[in-house]
């Protein structure tokens, strides 16, 4: 009985940690484009690609954030 309790607690702790790791990994790529968007843009607008937050320099990031607040 005690072994079952310990095993249940261990499994719950493992699953809780696993879920947090998966959730943290998803936060690293905050902007996930919809399926097919890149292909659609490449077809309609050759030579272009959607930009990411990391693609912007500091000035453009501040300008974008200021525009979003207003």
PyMOL commands that set and color helices and strands:
alter all, ss='L'
color gray80, all
select helices_A, chain A and resi 2-28+37-44+53-55+58-69
alter helices_A, ss='H'
color red, helices_A
deselect
rebuild
show_as cartoon
